[in-house]
Amino acid sequence: MQDKADITFSKGKGCDHCRKTGYKGRIGLYETLVVDDKIRDLIIKQETPYVIAKAARETQGFKTLVDDGVDKVEKGITSVEEVLTVASTV
């Protein structure tokens, strides 16, 4: 991952083909939680989603929808506005 200070954000200009939206096609944001023994135990203990996600990050390298969206913003695949539109930070 590049230094956050070096990221250049851009916004689509739009054209007739995209109806002036600046977007063409779709790209998914993904998060996949693998339920291993540790995660299973946390679920059984009814831990909060925050605790479960934190444990998954530490043991599996788990990424949330927002994390995946930020990666795609950094690569210039989508915009911050689109990520905020579809991925909750709650």
mmCIF file as gemmi writes it, N, C-alpha and C atoms, coordinates in Angstrom:
data_model
loop_
_atom_site.group_PDB
_atom_site.id
_atom_site.type_symbol
_atom_site.label_atom_id
_atom_site.label_alt_id
_atom_site.label_comp_id
_atom_site.label_asym_id
_atom_site.label_entity_id
_atom_site.label_seq_id
_atom_site.pdbx_PDB_ins_code
_atom_site.Cartn_x
_atom_site.Cartn_y
_atom_site.Cartn_z
_atom_site.occupancy
_atom_site.B_iso_or_equiv
_atom_site.pdbx_formal_charge
_atom_site.auth_seq_id
_atom_site.auth_asym_id
_atom_site.pdbx_PDB_model_num
ATOM 1 N N . MET Axp A 1 ? 0.859 -1.178 0 1 0 ? 1 A 1
ATOM 2 C CA . MET Axp A 1 ? 0 0 0 1 0 ? 1 A 1
ATOM 3 C C . MET Axp A 1 ? 0.895 1.228 0 1 0 ? 1 A 1
ATOM 4 N N . GLN Axp A 2 ? 0.502 2.207 -0.762 1 0 ? 2 A 1
ATOM 5 C CA . GLN Axp A 2 ? 1.296 3.421 -0.853 1 0 ? 2 A 1
ATOM 6 C C . GLN Axp A 2 ? 1.05 4.341 0.336 1 0 ? 2 A 1
ATOM 7 N N . ASP Axp A 3 ? 1.977 5.293 0.512 1 0 ? 3 A 1
ATOM 8 C CA . ASP Axp A 3 ? 1.846 6.281 1.579 1 0 ? 3 A 1
ATOM 9 C C . ASP Axp A 3 ? 0.578 7.097 1.337 1 0 ? 3 A 1
ATOM 10 N N . LYS Axp A 4 ? -0.259 7.208 2.358 1 0 ? 4 A 1
ATOM 11 C CA . LYS Axp A 4 ? -1.553 7.902 2.201 1 0 ? 4 A 1
ATOM 12 C C . LYS Axp A 4 ? -1.379 9.346 1.759 1 0 ? 4 A 1
ATOM 13 N N . ALA Axp A 5 ? -0.25 9.969 2.07 1 0 ? 5 A 1
ATOM 14 C CA . ALA Axp A 5 ? -0.032 11.366 1.682 1 0 ? 5 A 1
ATOM 15 C C . ALA Axp A 5 ? 0.179 11.499 0.181 1 0 ? 5 A 1
ATOM 16 N N . ASP Axp A 6 ? 0.521 10.397 -0.497 1 0 ? 6 A 1
ATOM 17 C CA . ASP Axp A 6 ? 0.8 10.442 -1.932 1 0 ? 6 A 1
ATOM 18 C C . ASP Axp A 6 ? -0.395 10.076 -2.799 1 0 ? 6 A 1
ATOM 19 N N . ILE Axp A 7 ? -1.558 9.879 -2.207 1 0 ? 7 A 1
ATOM 20 C CA . ILE Axp A 7 ? -2.73 9.472 -2.97 1 0 ? 7 A 1
ATOM 21 C C . ILE Axp A 7 ? -3.347 10.686 -3.65 1 0 ? 7 A 1
ATOM 22 N N . THR Axp A 8 ? -3.656 10.535 -4.926 1 0 ? 8 A 1
ATOM 23 C CA . THR Axp A 8 ? -4.355 11.58 -5.668 1 0 ? 8 A 1
ATOM 24 C C . THR Axp A 8 ? -5.77 11.098 -5.914 1 0 ? 8 A 1
ATOM 25 N N . PHE Axp A 9 ? -6.741 11.864 -5.462 1 0 ? 9 A 1
ATOM 26 C CA . PHE Axp A 9 ? -8.138 11.518 -5.681 1 0 ? 9 A 1
ATOM 27 C C . PHE Axp A 9 ? -8.61 12.209 -6.945 1 0 ? 9 A 1
ATOM 28 N N . SER Axp A 10 ? -9.481 11.52 -7.666 1 0 ? 10 A 1
ATOM 29 C CA . SER Axp A 10 ? -10.02 12.118 -8.878 1 0 ? 10 A 1
ATOM 30 C C . SER Axp A 10 ? -11.52 11.874 -8.941 1 0 ? 10 A 1
ATOM 31 N N . LYS Axp A 11 ? -12.157 12.645 -9.776 1 0 ? 11 A 1
ATOM 32 C CA . LYS Axp A 11 ? -13.602 12.518 -9.956 1 0 ? 11 A 1
ATOM 33 C C . LYS Axp A 11 ? -13.861 12.425 -11.455 1 0 ? 11 A 1
ATOM 34 N N . GLY Axp A 12 ? -14.742 11.508 -11.84 1 0 ? 12 A 1
ATOM 35 C CA . GLY Axp A 12 ? -15.055 11.34 -13.251 1 0 ? 12 A 1
ATOM 36 C C . GLY Axp A 12 ? -15.663 12.601 -13.849 1 0 ? 12 A 1
ATOM 37 N N . LYS Axp A 13 ? -15.223 12.938 -15.065 1 0 ? 13 A 1
ATOM 38 C CA . LYS Axp A 13 ? -15.752 14.131 -15.74 1 0 ? 13 A 1
ATOM 39 C C . LYS Axp A 13 ? -17.108 13.867 -16.365 1 0 ? 13 A 1
ATOM 40 N N . GLY Axp A 14 ? -17.306 12.645 -16.818 1 0 ? 14 A 1
ATOM 41 C CA . GLY Axp A 14 ? -18.564 12.32 -17.486 1 0 ? 14 A 1
ATOM 42 C C . GLY Axp A 14 ? -18.482 12.558 -18.986 1 0 ? 14 A 1
ATOM 43 N N . CYS Axp A 15 ? -19.376 11.873 -19.683 1 0 ? 15 A 1
ATOM 44 C CA . CYS Axp A 15 ? -19.439 11.993 -21.134 1 0 ? 15 A 1
ATOM 45 C C . CYS Axp A 15 ? -20.85 11.563 -21.563 1 0 ? 15 A 1
ATOM 46 N N . ASP Axp A 16 ? -21.117 11.628 -22.846 1 0 ? 16 A 1
ATOM 47 C CA . ASP Axp A 16 ? -22.434 11.215 -23.326 1 0 ? 16 A 1
ATOM 48 C C . ASP Axp A 16 ? -22.673 9.727 -23.095 1 0 ? 16 A 1
ATOM 49 N N . HIS Axp A 17 ? -21.599 8.924 -23.219 1 0 ? 17 A 1
ATOM 50 C CA . HIS Axp A 17 ? -21.724 7.476 -23.068 1 0 ? 17 A 1
ATOM 51 C C . HIS Axp A 17 ? -22.16 7.087 -21.647 1 0 ? 17 A 1
ATOM 52 N N . CYS Axp A 18 ? -21.666 7.807 -20.626 1 0 ? 18 A 1
ATOM 53 C CA . CYS Axp A 18 ? -22.008 7.469 -19.227 1 0 ? 18 A 1
ATOM 54 C C . CYS Axp A 18 ? -23.096 8.376 -18.666 1 0 ? 18 A 1
ATOM 55 N N . ARG Axp A 19 ? -23.739 9.131 -19.528 1 0 ? 19 A 1
ATOM 56 C CA . ARG Axp A 19 ? -24.788 10.081 -19.124 1 0 ? 19 A 1
ATOM 57 C C . ARG Axp A 19 ? -24.279 11.105 -18.094 1 0 ? 19 A 1
ATOM 58 N N . LYS Axp A 20 ? -23.047 11.526 -18.292 1 0 ? 20 A 1
ATOM 59 C CA . LYS Axp A 20 ? -22.405 12.57 -17.467 1 0 ? 20 A 1
ATOM 60 C C . LYS Axp A 20 ? -22.191 12.161 -16.005 1 0 ? 20 A 1
ATOM 61 N N . THR Axp A 21 ? -22.189 10.856 -15.725 1 0 ? 21 A 1
ATOM 62 C CA . THR Axp A 21 ? -21.978 10.406 -14.341 1 0 ? 21 A 1
ATOM 63 C C . THR Axp A 21 ? -20.506 10.212 -14.011 1 0 ? 21 A 1
ATOM 64 N N . GLY Axp A 22 ? -19.711 9.93 -15.018 1 0 ? 22 A 1
ATOM 65 C CA . GLY Axp A 22 ? -18.305 9.629 -14.776 1 0 ? 22 A 1
ATOM 66 C C . GLY Axp A 22 ? -18.061 8.161 -14.468 1 0 ? 22 A 1
ATOM 67 N N . TYR Axp A 23 ? -19.111 7.343 -14.545 1 0 ? 23 A 1
ATOM 68 C CA . TYR Axp A 23 ? -18.99 5.922 -14.223 1 0 ? 23 A 1
ATOM 69 C C . TYR Axp A 23 ? -19.449 5.073 -15.388 1 0 ? 23 A 1
ATOM 70 N N . LYS Axp A 24 ? -18.766 3.933 -15.564 1 0 ? 24 A 1
ATOM 71 C CA . LYS Axp A 24 ? -19.166 2.977 -16.585 1 0 ? 24 A 1
ATOM 72 C C . LYS Axp A 24 ? -19.014 1.588 -15.985 1 0 ? 24 A 1
ATOM 73 N N . GLY Axp A 25 ? -20.049 0.806 -16.041 1 0 ? 25 A 1
ATOM 74 C CA . GLY Axp A 25 ? -19.98 -0.55 -15.512 1 0 ? 25 A 1
ATOM 75 C C . GLY Axp A 25 ? -20.101 -0.584 -14.001 1 0 ? 25 A 1
ATOM 76 N N . ARG Axp A 26 ? -19.816 -1.761 -13.465 1 0 ? 26 A 1
ATOM 77 C CA . ARG Axp A 26 ? -19.912 -1.959 -12.023 1 0 ? 26 A 1
ATOM 78 C C . ARG Axp A 26 ? -18.699 -2.71 -11.535 1 0 ? 26 A 1
ATOM 79 N N . ILE Axp A 27 ? -18.357 -2.465 -10.298 1 0 ? 27 A 1
ATOM 80 C CA . ILE Axp A 27 ? -17.277 -3.193 -9.636 1 0 ? 27 A 1
ATOM 81 C C . ILE Axp A 27 ? -17.771 -3.516 -8.232 1 0 ? 27 A 1
ATOM 82 N N . GLY Axp A 28 ? -17.509 -4.697 -7.773 1 0 ? 28 A 1
ATOM 83 C CA . GLY Axp A 28 ? -17.987 -5.1 -6.456 1 0 ? 28 A 1
ATOM 84 C C . GLY Axp A 28 ? -17.036 -4.702 -5.348 1 0 ? 28 A 1
ATOM 85 N N . LEU Axp A 29 ? -17.612 -4.478 -4.181 1 0 ? 29 A 1
ATOM 86 C CA . LEU Axp A 29 ? -16.839 -4.373 -2.947 1 0 ? 29 A 1
ATOM 87 C C . LEU Axp A 29 ? -17.122 -5.658 -2.182 1 0 ? 29 A 1
ATOM 88 N N . TYR Axp A 30 ? -16.069 -6.275 -1.67 1 0 ? 30 A 1
ATOM 89 C CA . TYR Axp A 30 ? -16.237 -7.589 -1.058 1 0 ? 30 A 1
ATOM 90 C C . TYR Axp A 30 ? -15.636 -7.649 0.332 1 0 ? 30 A 1
ATOM 91 N N . GLU Axp A 31 ? -16.292 -8.429 1.185 1 0 ? 31 A 1
ATOM 92 C CA . GLU Axp A 31 ? -15.696 -8.839 2.455 1 0 ? 31 A 1
ATOM 93 C C . GLU Axp A 31 ? -16.092 -10.294 2.657 1 0 ? 31 A 1
ATOM 94 N N . THR Axp A 32 ? -15.119 -11.086 3.056 1 0 ? 32 A 1
ATOM 95 C CA . THR Axp A 32 ? -15.366 -12.498 3.281 1 0 ? 32 A 1
ATOM 96 C C . THR Axp A 32 ? -14.802 -12.87 4.641 1 0 ? 32 A 1
ATOM 97 N N . LEU Axp A 33 ? -15.682 -13.302 5.514 1 0 ? 33 A 1
ATOM 98 C CA . LEU Axp A 33 ? -15.265 -13.71 6.854 1 0 ? 33 A 1
ATOM 99 C C . LEU Axp A 33 ? -15.218 -15.232 6.888 1 0 ? 33 A 1
ATOM 100 N N . VAL Axp A 34 ? -14.022 -15.756 7.116 1 0 ? 34 A 1
ATOM 101 C CA . VAL Axp A 34 ? -13.851 -17.199 7.249 1 0 ? 34 A 1
ATOM 102 C C . VAL Axp A 34 ? -14.118 -17.56 8.706 1 0 ? 34 A 1
ATOM 103 N N . VAL Axp A 35 ? -15.061 -18.45 8.931 1 0 ? 35 A 1
ATOM 104 C CA . VAL Axp A 35 ? -15.421 -18.833 10.299 1 0 ? 35 A 1
ATOM 105 C C . VAL Axp A 35 ? -14.53 -19.998 10.724 1 0 ? 35 A 1
ATOM 106 N N . ASP Axp A 36 ? -13.398 -19.638 11.332 1 0 ? 36 A 1
ATOM 107 C CA . ASP Axp A 36 ? -12.505 -20.648 11.882 1 0 ? 36 A 1
ATOM 108 C C . ASP Axp A 36 ? -12.871 -20.863 13.354 1 0 ? 36 A 1
ATOM 109 N N . ASP Axp A 37 ? -12.104 -21.656 14.072 1 0 ? 37 A 1
ATOM 110 C CA . ASP Axp A 37 ? -12.436 -21.963 15.473 1 0 ? 37 A 1
ATOM 111 C C . ASP Axp A 37 ? -12.507 -20.709 16.337 1 0 ? 37 A 1
ATOM 112 N N . LYS Axp A 38 ? -11.551 -19.796 16.161 1 0 ? 38 A 1
ATOM 113 C CA . LYS Axp A 38 ? -11.541 -18.577 16.975 1 0 ? 38 A 1
ATOM 114 C C . LYS Axp A 38 ? -12.787 -17.722 16.704 1 0 ? 38 A 1
ATOM 115 N N . ILE Axp A 39 ? -13.108 -17.531 15.433 1 0 ? 39 A 1
ATOM 116 C CA . ILE Axp A 39 ? -14.275 -16.719 15.076 1 0 ? 39 A 1
ATOM 117 C C . ILE Axp A 39 ? -15.555 -17.41 15.544 1 0 ? 39 A 1
ATOM 118 N N . ARG Axp A 40 ? -15.624 -18.718 15.385 1 0 ? 40 A 1
ATOM 119 C CA . ARG Axp A 40 ? -16.793 -19.477 15.845 1 0 ? 40 A 1
ATOM 120 C C . ARG Axp A 40 ? -17.011 -19.265 17.351 1 0 ? 40 A 1
ATOM 121 N N . ASP Axp A 41 ? -15.925 -19.344 18.131 1 0 ? 41 A 1
ATOM 122 C CA . ASP Axp A 41 ? -16.032 -19.141 19.586 1 0 ? 41 A 1
ATOM 123 C C . ASP Axp A 41 ? -16.543 -17.74 19.915 1 0 ? 41 A 1
ATOM 124 N N . LEU Axp A 42 ? -16.06 -16.74 19.188 1 0 ? 42 A 1
ATOM 125 C CA . LEU Axp A 42 ? -16.513 -15.366 19.434 1 0 ? 42 A 1
ATOM 126 C C . LEU Axp A 42 ? -17.99 -15.206 19.092 1 0 ? 42 A 1
ATOM 127 N N . ILE Axp A 43 ? -18.429 -15.854 18.025 1 0 ? 43 A 1
ATOM 128 C CA . ILE Axp A 43 ? -19.848 -15.793 17.642 1 0 ? 43 A 1
ATOM 129 C C . ILE Axp A 43 ? -20.703 -16.469 18.71 1 0 ? 43 A 1
ATOM 130 N N . ILE Axp A 44 ? -20.266 -17.632 19.17 1 0 ? 44 A 1
ATOM 131 C CA . ILE Axp A 44 ? -21.009 -18.353 20.217 1 0 ? 44 A 1
ATOM 132 C C . ILE Axp A 44 ? -21.092 -17.52 21.491 1 0 ? 44 A 1
ATOM 133 N N . LYS Axp A 45 ? -20.017 -16.791 21.802 1 0 ? 45 A 1
ATOM 134 C CA . LYS Axp A 45 ? -20.007 -15.92 22.99 1 0 ? 45 A 1
ATOM 135 C C . LYS Axp A 45 ? -20.797 -14.639 22.767 1 0 ? 45 A 1
ATOM 136 N N . GLN Axp A 46 ? -21.347 -14.477 21.579 1 0 ? 46 A 1
ATOM 137 C CA . GLN Axp A 46 ? -22.138 -13.302 21.193 1 0 ? 46 A 1
ATOM 138 C C . GLN Axp A 46 ? -21.335 -11.999 21.331 1 0 ? 46 A 1
ATOM 139 N N . GLU Axp A 47 ? -20.079 -12.076 20.896 1 0 ? 47 A 1
ATOM 140 C CA . GLU Axp A 47 ? -19.251 -10.871 20.878 1 0 ? 47 A 1
ATOM 141 C C . GLU Axp A 47 ? -19.796 -9.898 19.841 1 0 ? 47 A 1
ATOM 142 N N . THR Axp A 48 ? -19.413 -8.656 19.963 1 0 ? 48 A 1
ATOM 143 C CA . THR Axp A 48 ? -19.875 -7.631 19.029 1 0 ? 48 A 1
ATOM 144 C C . THR Axp A 48 ? -19.227 -7.827 17.655 1 0 ? 48 A 1
ATOM 145 N N . PRO Axp A 49 ? -19.868 -7.315 16.617 1 0 ? 49 A 1
ATOM 146 C CA . PRO Axp A 49 ? -19.242 -7.389 15.285 1 0 ? 49 A 1
ATOM 147 C C . PRO Axp A 49 ? -17.851 -6.748 15.262 1 0 ? 49 A 1
ATOM 148 N N . TYR Axp A 50 ? -17.668 -5.688 16.029 1 0 ? 50 A 1
ATOM 149 C CA . TYR Axp A 50 ? -16.357 -5.025 16.095 1 0 ? 50 A 1
ATOM 150 C C . TYR Axp A 50 ? -15.29 -5.989 16.605 1 0 ? 50 A 1
ATOM 151 N N . VAL Axp A 51 ? -15.584 -6.714 17.688 1 0 ? 51 A 1
ATOM 152 C CA . VAL Axp A 51 ? -14.627 -7.653 18.272 1 0 ? 51 A 1
ATOM 153 C C . VAL Axp A 51 ? -14.338 -8.784 17.293 1 0 ? 51 A 1
ATOM 154 N N . ILE Axp A 52 ? -15.365 -9.28 16.641 1 0 ? 52 A 1
ATOM 155 C CA . ILE Axp A 52 ? -15.188 -10.371 15.681 1 0 ? 52 A 1
ATOM 156 C C . ILE Axp A 52 ? -14.335 -9.903 14.498 1 0 ? 52 A 1
ATOM 157 N N . ALA Axp A 53 ? -14.635 -8.733 13.965 1 0 ? 53 A 1
ATOM 158 C CA . ALA Axp A 53 ? -13.869 -8.208 12.835 1 0 ? 53 A 1
ATOM 159 C C . ALA Axp A 53 ? -12.42 -7.949 13.233 1 0 ? 53 A 1
ATOM 160 N N . LYS Axp A 54 ? -12.21 -7.439 14.425 1 0 ? 54 A 1
ATOM 161 C CA . LYS Axp A 54 ? -10.842 -7.181 14.908 1 0 ? 54 A 1
ATOM 162 C C . LYS Axp A 54 ? -10.058 -8.483 14.983 1 0 ? 54 A 1
ATOM 163 N N . ALA Axp A 55 ? -10.665 -9.518 15.525 1 0 ? 55 A 1
ATOM 164 C CA . ALA Axp A 55 ? -10.002 -10.823 15.619 1 0 ? 55 A 1
ATOM 165 C C . ALA Axp A 55 ? -9.707 -11.376 14.226 1 0 ? 55 A 1
ATOM 166 N N . ALA Axp A 56 ? -10.639 -11.22 13.314 1 0 ? 56 A 1
ATOM 167 C CA . ALA Axp A 56 ? -10.444 -11.717 11.946 1 0 ? 56 A 1
ATOM 168 C C . ALA Axp A 56 ? -9.331 -10.953 11.235 1 0 ? 56 A 1
ATOM 169 N N . ARG Axp A 57 ? -9.236 -9.654 11.49 1 0 ? 57 A 1
ATOM 170 C CA . ARG Axp A 57 ? -8.134 -8.87 10.913 1 0 ? 57 A 1
ATOM 171 C C . ARG Axp A 57 ? -6.793 -9.393 11.403 1 0 ? 57 A 1
ATOM 172 N N . GLU Axp A 58 ? -6.722 -9.666 12.702 1 0 ? 58 A 1
ATOM 173 C CA . GLU Axp A 58 ? -5.462 -10.104 13.31 1 0 ? 58 A 1
ATOM 174 C C . GLU Axp A 58 ? -5.054 -11.504 12.853 1 0 ? 58 A 1
ATOM 175 N N . THR Axp A 59 ? -6.017 -12.399 12.672 1 0 ? 59 A 1
ATOM 176 C CA . THR Axp A 59 ? -5.671 -13.793 12.366 1 0 ? 59 A 1
ATOM 177 C C . THR Axp A 59 ? -5.785 -14.147 10.886 1 0 ? 59 A 1
ATOM 178 N N . GLN Axp A 60 ? -6.618 -13.416 10.138 1 0 ? 60 A 1
ATOM 179 C CA . GLN Axp A 60 ? -6.875 -13.784 8.746 1 0 ? 60 A 1
ATOM 180 C C . GLN Axp A 60 ? -6.556 -12.685 7.745 1 0 ? 60 A 1
ATOM 181 N N . GLY Axp A 61 ? -6.265 -11.487 8.229 1 0 ? 61 A 1
ATOM 182 C CA . GLY Axp A 61 ? -6.102 -10.371 7.301 1 0 ? 61 A 1
ATOM 183 C C . GLY Axp A 61 ? -7.429 -9.907 6.73 1 0 ? 61 A 1
ATOM 184 N N . PHE Axp A 62 ? -8.503 -10.12 7.49 1 0 ? 62 A 1
ATOM 185 C CA . PHE Axp A 62 ? -9.869 -9.751 7.086 1 0 ? 62 A 1
ATOM 186 C C . PHE Axp A 62 ? -9.949 -8.288 6.689 1 0 ? 62 A 1
ATOM 187 N N . LYS Axp A 63 ? -10.671 -8.007 5.593 1 0 ? 63 A 1
ATOM 188 C CA . LYS Axp A 63 ? -10.932 -6.647 5.142 1 0 ? 63 A 1
ATOM 189 C C . LYS Axp A 63 ? -12.435 -6.431 5.071 1 0 ? 63 A 1
ATOM 190 N N . THR Axp A 64 ? -12.89 -5.287 5.561 1 0 ? 64 A 1
ATOM 191 C CA . THR Axp A 64 ? -14.308 -4.937 5.495 1 0 ? 64 A 1
ATOM 192 C C . THR Axp A 64 ? -14.634 -4.384 4.113 1 0 ? 64 A 1
ATOM 193 N N . LEU Axp A 65 ? -15.929 -4.17 3.867 1 0 ? 65 A 1
ATOM 194 C CA . LEU Axp A 65 ? -16.346 -3.528 2.619 1 0 ? 65 A 1
ATOM 195 C C . LEU Axp A 65 ? -15.667 -2.171 2.445 1 0 ? 65 A 1
ATOM 196 N N . VAL Axp A 66 ? -15.582 -1.426 3.541 1 0 ? 66 A 1
ATOM 197 C CA . VAL Axp A 66 ? -14.949 -0.105 3.474 1 0 ? 66 A 1
ATOM 198 C C . VAL Axp A 66 ? -13.466 -0.249 3.145 1 0 ? 66 A 1
ATOM 199 N N . ASP Axp A 67 ? -12.775 -1.209 3.775 1 0 ? 67 A 1
ATOM 200 C CA . ASP Axp A 67 ? -11.363 -1.444 3.46 1 0 ? 67 A 1
ATOM 201 C C . ASP Axp A 67 ? -11.183 -1.747 1.977 1 0 ? 67 A 1
ATOM 202 N N . ASP Axp A 68 ? -12.03 -2.623 1.437 1 0 ? 68 A 1
ATOM 203 C CA . ASP Axp A 68 ? -11.946 -2.978 0.027 1 0 ? 68 A 1
ATOM 204 C C . ASP Axp A 68 ? -12.227 -1.753 -0.847 1 0 ? 68 A 1
ATOM 205 N N . GLY Axp A 69 ? -13.194 -0.951 -0.426 1 0 ? 69 A 1
ATOM 206 C CA . GLY Axp A 69 ? -13.504 0.271 -1.161 1 0 ? 69 A 1
ATOM 207 C C . GLY Axp A 69 ? -12.341 1.246 -1.17 1 0 ? 69 A 1
ATOM 208 N N . VAL Axp A 70 ? -11.695 1.421 -0.021 1 0 ? 70 A 1
ATOM 209 C CA . VAL Axp A 70 ? -10.544 2.328 0.068 1 0 ? 70 A 1
ATOM 210 C C . VAL Axp A 70 ? -9.417 1.835 -0.838 1 0 ? 70 A 1
ATOM 211 N N . ASP Axp A 71 ? -9.189 0.523 -0.853 1 0 ? 71 A 1
ATOM 212 C CA . ASP Axp A 71 ? -8.173 -0.027 -1.755 1 0 ? 71 A 1
ATOM 213 C C . ASP Axp A 71 ? -8.494 0.328 -3.205 1 0 ? 71 A 1
ATOM 214 N N . LYS Axp A 72 ? -9.764 0.246 -3.574 1 0 ? 72 A 1
ATOM 215 C CA . LYS Axp A 72 ? -10.163 0.532 -4.955 1 0 ? 72 A 1
ATOM 216 C C . LYS Axp A 72 ? -10.113 2.029 -5.256 1 0 ? 72 A 1
ATOM 217 N N . VAL Axp A 73 ? -10.342 2.857 -4.26 1 0 ? 73 A 1
ATOM 218 C CA . VAL Axp A 73 ? -10.178 4.307 -4.439 1 0 ? 73 A 1
ATOM 219 C C . VAL Axp A 73 ? -8.701 4.614 -4.672 1 0 ? 73 A 1
ATOM 220 N N . GLU Axp A 74 ? -7.825 3.996 -3.867 1 0 ? 74 A 1
ATOM 221 C CA . GLU Axp A 74 ? -6.389 4.227 -4.001 1 0 ? 74 A 1
ATOM 222 C C . GLU Axp A 74 ? -5.874 3.811 -5.38 1 0 ? 74 A 1
ATOM 223 N N . LYS Axp A 75 ? -6.487 2.789 -5.964 1 0 ? 75 A 1
ATOM 224 C CA . LYS Axp A 75 ? -6.076 2.308 -7.286 1 0 ? 75 A 1
ATOM 225 C C . LYS Axp A 75 ? -6.747 3.08 -8.414 1 0 ? 75 A 1
ATOM 226 N N . GLY Axp A 76 ? -7.64 4.014 -8.075 1 0 ? 76 A 1
ATOM 227 C CA . GLY Axp A 76 ? -8.32 4.812 -9.086 1 0 ? 76 A 1
ATOM 228 C C . GLY Axp A 76 ? -9.469 4.09 -9.772 1 0 ? 76 A 1
ATOM 229 N N . ILE Axp A 77 ? -9.942 3.002 -9.169 1 0 ? 77 A 1
ATOM 230 C CA . ILE Axp A 77 ? -11.013 2.203 -9.763 1 0 ? 77 A 1
ATOM 231 C C . ILE Axp A 77 ? -12.385 2.823 -9.502 1 0 ? 77 A 1
ATOM 232 N N . THR Axp A 78 ? -12.534 3.481 -8.363 1 0 ? 78 A 1
ATOM 233 C CA . THR Axp A 78 ? -13.809 4.105 -8.004 1 0 ? 78 A 1
ATOM 234 C C . THR Axp A 78 ? -13.528 5.373 -7.211 1 0 ? 78 A 1
ATOM 235 N N . SER Axp A 79 ? -14.58 6.037 -6.784 1 0 ? 79 A 1
ATOM 236 C CA . SER Axp A 79 ? -14.424 7.297 -6.048 1 0 ? 79 A 1
ATOM 237 C C . SER Axp A 79 ? -14.821 7.118 -4.587 1 0 ? 79 A 1
ATOM 238 N N . VAL Axp A 80 ? -14.378 8.037 -3.774 1 0 ? 80 A 1
ATOM 239 C CA . VAL Axp A 80 ? -14.75 8.049 -2.36 1 0 ? 80 A 1
ATOM 240 C C . VAL Axp A 80 ? -16.262 8.142 -2.225 1 0 ? 80 A 1
ATOM 241 N N . GLU Axp A 81 ? -16.892 8.985 -3.055 1 0 ? 81 A 1
ATOM 242 C CA . GLU Axp A 81 ? -18.344 9.162 -2.979 1 0 ? 81 A 1
ATOM 243 C C . GLU Axp A 81 ? -19.089 7.852 -3.205 1 0 ? 81 A 1
ATOM 244 N N . GLU Axp A 82 ? -18.644 7.083 -4.189 1 0 ? 82 A 1
ATOM 245 C CA . GLU Axp A 82 ? -19.314 5.814 -4.477 1 0 ? 82 A 1
ATOM 246 C C . GLU Axp A 82 ? -19.135 4.82 -3.338 1 0 ? 82 A 1
ATOM 247 N N . VAL Axp A 83 ? -17.938 4.771 -2.76 1 0 ? 83 A 1
ATOM 248 C CA . VAL Axp A 83 ? -17.708 3.859 -1.631 1 0 ? 83 A 1
ATOM 249 C C . VAL Axp A 83 ? -18.61 4.244 -0.46 1 0 ? 83 A 1
ATOM 250 N N . LEU Axp A 84 ? -18.687 5.53 -0.168 1 0 ? 84 A 1
ATOM 251 C CA . LEU Axp A 84 ? -19.529 5.985 0.946 1 0 ? 84 A 1
ATOM 252 C C . LEU Axp A 84 ? -21.011 5.732 0.666 1 0 ? 84 A 1
ATOM 253 N N . THR Axp A 85 ? -21.388 5.724 -0.599 1 0 ? 85 A 1
ATOM 254 C CA . THR Axp A 85 ? -22.773 5.463 -0.969 1 0 ? 85 A 1
ATOM 255 C C . THR Axp A 85 ? -23.177 4.029 -0.671 1 0 ? 85 A 1
ATOM 256 N N . VAL Axp A 86 ? -22.262 3.084 -0.877 1 0 ? 86 A 1
ATOM 257 C CA . VAL Axp A 86 ? -22.637 1.672 -0.789 1 0 ? 86 A 1
ATOM 258 C C . VAL Axp A 86 ? -22.096 0.93 0.423 1 0 ? 86 A 1
ATOM 259 N N . ALA Axp A 87 ? -21.085 1.457 1.099 1 0 ? 87 A 1
ATOM 260 C CA . ALA Axp A 87 ? -20.489 0.74 2.232 1 0 ? 87 A 1
ATOM 261 C C . ALA Axp A 87 ? -20.691 1.522 3.517 1 0 ? 87 A 1
ATOM 262 N N . SER Axp A 88 ? -21.273 0.869 4.484 1 0 ? 88 A 1
ATOM 263 C CA . SER Axp A 88 ? -21.517 1.498 5.785 1 0 ? 88 A 1
ATOM 264 C C . SER Axp A 88 ? -20.259 1.464 6.633 1 0 ? 88 A 1
ATOM 265 N N . THR Axp A 89 ? -20.041 2.509 7.394 1 0 ? 89 A 1
ATOM 266 C CA . THR Axp A 89 ? -18.892 2.543 8.307 1 0 ? 89 A 1
ATOM 267 C C . THR Axp A 89 ? -19.327 2.219 9.731 1 0 ? 89 A 1
ATOM 268 N N . VAL Axp A 90 ? -20.552 1.75 9.908 1 0 ? 90 A 1
ATOM 269 C CA . VAL Axp A 90 ? -21.062 1.445 11.241 1 0 ? 90 A 1
ATOM 270 C C . VAL Axp A 90 ? -20.524 0.122 11.698 1 0 ? 90 A 1
